Every structure is written in structure tokens, then in C-alpha cells.
């Protein structure tokens, strides 16, 4: 019996259990790893009005790597030409690292680079939920003073992601 297995056997026979929070966090991490495609993005404002900031046909990609990095890109494929609108109404992206807090059921994106300079160096906390159809829902509340609200995303954001076919 290897030393590690022997130590585990001693702990278990003594009636002690090893903490499972690390194992659960690893399980959450294993579920989020890889690429996701945007399935739906909705925002509910303070009055309860539901909207789609980049339209109902919004596109996006979200990637989580095993070494703790992440990147997200969102765009509005139906937006008019650049001459008539700002970039924020067409495209949004950021990248950085992530951490999982299984107890709080949150994923924190620590932003290294962003289309919105005010996000660089910030932590963007997202609630997470895995649905039974293998989708990942990330939720965030965007204060109207936050720069992301300029893209029409002020309120309670829910971004639903699915694995690419």
C-alpha cells in the first residue's frame, strides 16, 4: 500500500473524513472546463422589463482552461455598421483568470484585459447554475453606474451557455 493510501486508510478507520469542498470545487471546475457558446443573454431591469442587449440572435464564446484562465466574447450580429453605433453595442470582450467558490455558488472572473478599460483589474463575480440540459447559466447584477451599462446591459444579467455541437 502506498504511503498516501495508507494515510487515507488511517484517517477513515479513525472515523475522520477528508474535506469534500475541494473535491466539489474540482467537480465544478471539471464541468466548466472548455468552450461554451452563447445560447441566450437576457437582462431584467429594475422595473422587471426583460430585454436582449445584443438582440435575440446574439453570439458569443466563453472558454475556461484547466490552468485557471478564462476569456469571453459577445457580439451582436444584427447591429448596424460602425458608422452609426459605438463598438459597445456591437461587441464586448474580456479575459483573465477565474476562481470558483462552491459554497457561494459563484465564479469570479479577475479581469486582466477588457474592451472596457474600467474593468481591467476588477473582479467580476458571477453566480452559476448547471441546468439538466447541460447548459451553464451565469448571472450578474450590473449597476447602472457600471461601464457595462453603456452597452445596454444594466440590471440583472443572465447569460446561458451551451456546449458547441
Backbone bond lengths (Angstrom), bond angles and torsions (degrees), N, CA, C in turn:
res aa  C-N    CA-C-N  psi(-1)  N-CA   C-N-CA  omega(-1)  CA-C   N-CA-C  phi
1 X - - - 1.450 - - 1.525 107.72 -
2 X 1.318 116.17 131.39 1.458 118.75 179.33 1.515 110.49 -68.38
3 X 1.311 116.01 161.97 1.462 121.17 -178.30 1.532 111.10 -59.23
4 X 1.366 117.34 -42.37 1.458 121.66 -179.16 1.533 110.51 -62.06
5 X 1.324 116.64 -47.34 1.461 120.22 -179.93 1.519 111.03 -64.73
6 X 1.337 116.69 -38.61 1.461 120.44 179.12 1.529 110.11 -63.14
7 X 1.343 117.69 -42.28 1.462 121.07 179.30 1.528 110.94 -64.90
8 X 1.321 118.04 -39.72 1.469 121.50 176.79 1.523 110.26 -63.46
9 X 1.318 116.31 -42.69 1.461 120.41 179.61 1.525 110.51 -62.94
10 X 1.319 117.38 -39.41 1.463 120.88 178.67 1.526 110.04 -64.03
11 X 1.343 117.45 -44.95 1.460 120.99 179.42 1.524 111.26 -61.76
12 X 1.328 117.09 -44.74 1.454 120.52 -178.63 1.518 111.57 -67.82
13 X 1.330 117.44 -40.56 1.457 119.22 -179.57 1.523 111.24 -69.47
14 X 1.324 117.77 -22.53 1.467 121.25 178.01 1.527 110.83 -83.34
15 X 1.343 117.30 0.40 1.459 120.57 178.92 1.522 112.77 83.78
16 X 1.306 118.32 11.21 1.456 122.20 178.60 1.516 108.92 -97.62
17 X 1.309 116.17 149.88 1.464 118.80 175.99 1.516 108.76 -121.31
18 X 1.287 115.06 150.40 1.461 120.10 178.29 1.524 108.21 -80.20
19 X 1.327 118.93 146.84 1.460 120.01 -179.18 1.519 110.79 -61.13
20 X 1.339 115.79 138.86 1.457 119.43 -178.40 1.522 112.32 -98.65
21 X 1.335 118.36 -6.71 1.464 119.29 -177.02 1.516 111.13 -60.15
22 X 1.310 117.69 -38.91 1.452 120.74 178.25 1.520 110.45 -65.47
23 X 1.338 117.12 -40.51 1.464 120.39 179.11 1.520 110.75 -66.24
24 X 1.345 116.87 -39.77 1.459 120.08 179.12 1.518 110.10 -65.99
25 X 1.334 116.94 -44.07 1.468 120.30 178.27 1.523 110.20 -60.95
26 X 1.343 116.63 -39.12 1.461 119.62 176.87 1.517 110.29 -63.56
27 X 1.349 117.12 -37.27 1.457 120.62 178.35 1.530 110.44 -65.18
28 X 1.338 117.40 -43.97 1.469 121.06 176.82 1.521 109.11 -60.28
29 X 1.337 116.02 -44.71 1.464 119.72 -179.83 1.528 110.54 -60.68
30 X 1.324 116.89 -42.84 1.464 118.92 -179.63 1.529 111.15 -64.39
31 X 1.335 116.89 -29.31 1.463 120.26 178.98 1.528 112.58 -75.07
32 X 1.329 117.37 -31.46 1.469 118.44 -176.68 1.516 113.70 -90.83
33 X 1.329 118.03 -16.68 1.465 120.28 -175.86 1.524 112.34 -57.39
34 X 1.312 114.33 142.69 1.454 120.52 175.30 1.511 112.53 104.99
35 X 1.320 114.64 -161.51 1.466 121.22 -175.47 1.517 111.51 -100.61
36 X 1.329 114.20 143.19 1.457 123.49 175.69 1.513 108.41 -127.83
37 X 1.328 117.35 147.76 1.460 122.64 174.36 1.520 109.13 -111.77
38 X 1.331 115.88 143.27 1.453 119.85 -179.46 1.523 110.09 -63.86
39 X 1.308 115.70 128.23 1.454 122.22 176.78 1.529 109.84 -100.31
40 X 1.351 115.83 -42.15 1.460 120.08 -179.87 1.524 109.05 -161.60
41 X 1.335 116.28 145.86 1.462 121.88 175.58 1.515 107.40 -134.35
42 X 1.323 115.41 115.35 1.460 120.13 178.74 1.523 109.71 -122.81
43 X 1.321 114.25 152.16 1.461 121.99 175.16 1.520 107.44 -130.08
44 X 1.322 115.37 132.33 1.451 120.88 174.16 1.524 107.05 -111.89
45 X 1.334 116.99 119.28 1.463 119.89 -177.89 1.525 110.92 -83.67
46 X 1.332 115.16 -177.57 1.466 121.22 -175.50 1.525 112.82 -61.01
47 X 1.327 118.16 -24.49 1.466 121.77 -179.40 1.530 112.25 -89.43
48 X 1.349 117.00 -3.80 1.457 120.73 -178.97 1.520 113.67 92.19
49 X 1.329 116.65 3.40 1.464 120.83 179.49 1.528 110.17 -75.11
50 X 1.319 116.10 129.83 1.458 123.41 -179.99 1.523 109.63 -94.94
51 X 1.334 116.58 134.79 1.468 120.80 177.19 1.526 110.09 -141.82
52 X 1.321 114.95 168.88 1.463 123.75 176.16 1.535 106.64 -119.81
53 X 1.347 118.50 100.90 1.465 121.16 -172.73 1.527 114.82 -53.87
54 X 1.314 118.28 -38.54 1.464 121.28 179.75 1.522 111.06 -110.26
55 X 1.314 116.79 24.61 1.456 121.81 179.24 1.517 111.50 84.78
56 X 1.328 114.76 167.24 1.463 119.87 -178.85 1.520 112.87 -72.90
57 X 1.331 117.26 -13.03 1.465 119.87 178.01 1.526 112.37 -105.89
58 X 1.347 116.80 22.77 1.470 121.24 179.54 1.524 110.32 -53.11
59 X 1.308 115.70 148.19 1.466 122.77 179.25 1.519 108.34 -121.71
60 X 1.328 115.95 156.05 1.450 119.10 177.72 1.506 112.45 -173.45
61 X 1.316 114.24 164.22 1.452 122.24 178.33 1.522 108.82 -138.56
62 X 1.323 115.91 136.72 1.462 123.20 178.01 1.517 107.09 -130.92
63 X 1.339 116.35 131.89 1.460 120.92 -178.94 1.523 109.26 -130.73
64 X 1.334 115.83 131.09 1.456 123.00 171.79 1.523 107.53 -117.80
65 X 1.348 117.30 129.00 1.461 120.82 179.14 1.521 110.27 -102.97
66 X 1.323 115.05 160.54 1.458 121.66 -179.00 1.527 112.05 -64.78
67 X 1.336 117.19 -28.15 1.471 119.90 -177.80 1.530 112.91 -88.67
68 X 1.348 117.52 13.34 1.455 120.70 171.77 1.513 116.34 92.67
69 X 1.315 118.49 16.78 1.460 121.44 177.84 1.531 110.80 -104.65
70 X 1.319 115.15 156.07 1.461 120.27 179.40 1.525 109.04 -146.81
71 X 1.328 114.85 159.59 1.467 121.65 175.53 1.523 108.11 -154.51
72 X 1.330 115.10 143.32 1.461 120.16 178.80 1.525 109.12 -137.07
73 X 1.326 115.28 142.88 1.461 122.74 175.00 1.524 107.86 -137.11
74 X 1.319 115.97 135.50 1.461 122.33 178.10 1.518 108.12 -132.31
75 X 1.337 116.69 141.66 1.463 117.46 175.41 1.518 111.26 -150.11
76 X 1.326 113.56 157.35 1.456 122.43 178.89 1.516 108.06 -102.76
77 X 1.334 118.73 104.20 1.462 120.31 -177.24 1.524 113.29 -70.44
78 X 1.330 117.32 -13.66 1.462 121.03 -177.61 1.525 113.13 -102.75
79 X 1.330 117.84 6.14 1.468 120.63 -178.71 1.523 110.49 -68.28
80 X 1.334 117.12 149.14 1.460 120.13 176.91 1.531 111.21 -69.00
81 X 1.314 115.68 173.62 1.466 120.84 -179.63 1.521 111.69 -56.17
82 X 1.328 115.79 159.67 1.455 122.51 -179.52 1.522 113.31 -58.41
83 X 1.314 118.06 -27.85 1.460 120.82 -177.39 1.525 112.21 -60.51
84 X 1.334 116.71 -28.13 1.453 118.55 -172.68 1.530 114.67 -107.43
85 X 1.336 118.12 -7.85 1.470 119.98 -179.11 1.523 110.41 -140.53
86 X 1.320 115.94 159.83 1.460 120.24 176.63 1.523 109.55 -80.42
87 X 1.314 115.60 161.03 1.461 121.00 -178.96 1.526 111.22 -60.08
88 X 1.353 118.18 -33.06 1.460 120.78 -176.76 1.527 113.11 -62.65
89 X 1.310 118.40 -22.89 1.464 120.14 178.79 1.527 112.08 -89.38
90 X 1.329 116.05 -0.58 1.459 121.35 -179.39 1.519 112.95 -115.15
91 X 1.348 116.10 -36.53 1.454 119.95 -166.96 1.523 110.13 -152.73
92 X 1.331 116.36 141.16 1.458 121.17 175.91 1.524 108.09 -145.11
93 X 1.325 117.03 138.75 1.459 120.49 -179.14 1.515 110.71 -154.44
94 X 1.334 114.28 149.94 1.459 120.58 169.99 1.519 109.07 -156.76
95 X 1.343 115.34 164.84 1.457 120.69 177.41 1.522 109.17 -148.16
96 X 1.330 115.27 164.44 1.458 120.63 179.40 1.511 110.29 167.68
97 X 1.323 115.23 -142.76 1.458 121.44 178.78 1.527 108.45 -117.98
98 X 1.327 115.22 169.83 1.465 118.60 179.04 1.519 110.59 -140.10
99 X 1.327 115.19 153.93 1.459 122.74 172.24 1.527 107.53 -134.58
100 X 1.317 114.87 151.51 1.465 121.48 -178.94 1.517 109.20 -112.11
101 X 1.320 116.74 131.42 1.463 122.45 171.92 1.530 105.94 -114.95
102 X 1.324 115.27 96.26 1.461 120.30 -174.85 1.523 111.15 -65.39
103 X 1.337 117.40 -36.98 1.461 119.88 -179.37 1.521 111.36 -62.26
104 X 1.317 116.61 -41.94 1.471 121.01 179.55 1.522 111.85 -85.96
105 X 1.339 117.10 -8.98 1.469 123.82 -176.65 1.531 110.49 56.96
106 X 1.359 114.16 48.08 1.460 120.07 179.26 1.521 110.76 -129.62
107 X 1.316 113.80 154.39 1.463 122.64 170.72 1.527 105.29 -121.03
108 X 1.326 116.62 126.93 1.452 120.85 178.77 1.517 109.45 -103.03
109 X 1.323 115.65 123.04 1.463 122.40 175.00 1.525 107.16 -94.11
110 X 1.319 117.71 115.14 1.465 122.81 176.66 1.524 106.73 -94.19
111 X 1.325 116.24 110.56 1.458 122.24 -166.78 1.528 112.29 -82.45
112 X 1.331 115.53 122.93 1.463 123.20 176.22 1.517 110.48 -96.60
113 X 1.332 116.88 -39.74 1.460 122.18 179.47 1.512 110.07 -143.95
114 X 1.352 115.77 144.56 1.460 119.79 -176.79 1.514 110.51 -155.17
115 X 1.322 115.59 151.61 1.450 120.71 171.78 1.529 109.75 -61.90
116 X 1.335 116.25 -31.16 1.464 121.20 175.85 1.525 108.62 -95.58
117 X 1.318 118.81 105.73 1.468 120.97 -177.83 1.529 113.66 -54.79
118 X 1.326 118.01 -30.09 1.468 120.44 -179.36 1.530 112.25 -66.81
119 X 1.337 118.26 -15.95 1.460 121.05 178.50 1.523 112.32 -85.07
120 X 1.329 118.56 -19.79 1.463 121.47 -176.76 1.525 109.16 -62.92
121 X 1.326 115.53 128.33 1.455 121.53 -179.05 1.520 114.01 86.44
122 X 1.335 117.47 1.64 1.471 119.96 179.89 1.523 110.22 -98.39
123 X 1.322 114.13 165.44 1.464 121.70 172.74 1.508 107.53 -109.75
124 X 1.320 116.22 123.01 1.459 122.55 178.45 1.525 107.50 -106.79
125 X 1.333 115.51 111.45 1.464 121.32 -176.02 1.525 109.24 -90.61
126 X 1.325 115.09 132.12 1.457 122.36 -179.91 1.522 109.83 -124.75
127 X 1.320 117.36 127.75 1.461 119.18 169.70 1.524 106.58 -71.79
128 X 1.316 117.06 152.66 1.465 118.92 177.88 1.516 110.95 -132.42
129 X 1.330 113.18 153.07 1.463 121.23 176.54 1.514 107.52 -152.09
130 X 1.319 116.12 131.52 1.454 121.38 172.79 1.518 107.16 -96.29
131 X 1.327 116.79 127.24 1.454 119.91 178.84 1.519 109.41 -93.65
132 X 1.320 115.92 164.22 1.464 119.21 -176.35 1.527 113.41 -71.65
133 X 1.318 117.28 -5.73 1.467 119.14 174.67 1.527 111.00 -101.57
134 X 1.341 116.22 25.44 1.466 123.45 176.79 1.522 113.49 62.23
135 X 1.309 115.87 33.22 1.455 120.68 173.07 1.522 108.30 -101.62
136 X 1.308 115.66 155.95 1.455 123.41 176.15 1.518 107.80 -116.30
137 X 1.332 116.55 121.84 1.464 120.84 177.12 1.524 108.26 -105.51
138 X 1.323 115.30 127.43 1.458 121.64 175.36 1.515 107.98 -115.16
139 X 1.318 116.40 131.31 1.457 120.85 -178.63 1.509 111.42 -120.62
140 X 1.330 115.52 147.57 1.462 121.34 177.68 1.510 109.01 -154.24
141 X 1.319 114.86 146.71 1.459 120.11 173.00 1.515 107.21 -101.28
142 X 1.330 115.97 121.86 1.465 121.36 -179.89 1.514 107.91 -106.45
143 X 1.315 116.16 112.59 1.461 122.90 178.81 1.522 109.06 -63.81
144 X 1.309 116.90 145.48 1.464 120.39 -178.89 1.527 111.90 -63.13
145 X 1.347 118.24 -19.24 1.460 120.92 176.76 1.522 111.79 -82.89
146 X 1.325 117.76 -12.24 1.453 122.40 -178.07 1.520 109.60 -72.44
147 X 1.316 116.05 145.22 1.461 120.86 -178.01 1.524 112.77 -60.61
148 X 1.337 118.13 -28.53 1.468 120.27 -179.39 1.516 111.18 -65.82
149 X 1.322 116.70 -23.00 1.459 119.19 178.83 1.525 110.92 -63.71
150 X 1.333 117.02 -22.08 1.460 120.72 177.04 1.518 111.43 -62.66
151 X 1.338 116.24 -25.04 1.463 120.78 178.21 1.520 110.91 -87.17
152 X 1.321 117.67 9.72 1.452 120.69 179.53 1.508 112.96 81.72
153 X 1.339 117.10 21.69 1.454 120.45 -174.78 1.521 112.86 -111.32
154 X 1.332 118.80 22.74 1.458 120.93 178.64 1.517 111.13 -74.12
155 X 1.314 117.61 133.50 1.455 122.30 -178.61 1.512 110.16 126.29
156 X 1.329 117.12 -157.33 1.464 121.78 178.24 1.516 108.67 -90.68
157 X 1.321 115.26 111.14 1.462 122.21 -179.77 1.519 110.21 -92.31
158 X 1.317 117.17 134.90 1.457 122.46 170.31 1.514 106.94 -128.87
159 X 1.325 114.76 115.84 1.464 120.54 176.61 1.516 107.61 -108.00
160 X 1.324 115.70 121.54 1.456 121.39 -179.94 1.518 108.42 -104.39
161 X 1.326 114.84 127.46 1.462 122.50 -176.08 1.522 109.99 -116.26
162 X 1.333 115.86 148.33 1.469 121.91 177.21 1.524 108.35 -132.41
163 X 1.300 115.63 155.36 1.464 120.13 175.57 1.528 109.30 -69.92
164 X 1.333 117.75 139.11 1.468 119.06 177.77 1.526 111.13 -64.34
165 X 1.316 114.80 149.71 1.482 119.42 178.66 1.501 111.61 -70.45
